Amino acid sequence: MNHLFKTHLGRLRIIALLEGWSLLLLLFIAMPVKYVMGIPEATQAIGLIHGVLFVLFVFATLIISVLQKWNLGTVFVVMVSSFVPFGTFYIDRKVLRKLPC
């Protein structure tokens, strides 16, 4: 795992996984707590964390796309993955893991 921190691509993969987990927490834990139990603080806290991770994911993706000379299709697929539950996990396995560092 330590080797991921040493490259831009490795950092993108870490951010993608954290962003994916934060989306799942937001959708499947915080939102039900807010609307079923009437506790809006759950979405405020997790929503803030997810928002920061999303912005980091976008910036990291743009940096890697320039460094790796990705085509627009690859950039689009990676970006869209952050909107779909479990999408960043899929992209990590099918696209990011296979790229050269």
Buried (B, 14 or more C-beta within 10 A) or exposed (E): EEEBEEBBBBBBBBBBBBBBBBBBBBEEEBBEBBEEEEEEEBBEEBBEBBEEBBEBBBEBBBBBBEEBEBEEEBBEBBBEBBEEEEBBBEBBEEBBEEEEE
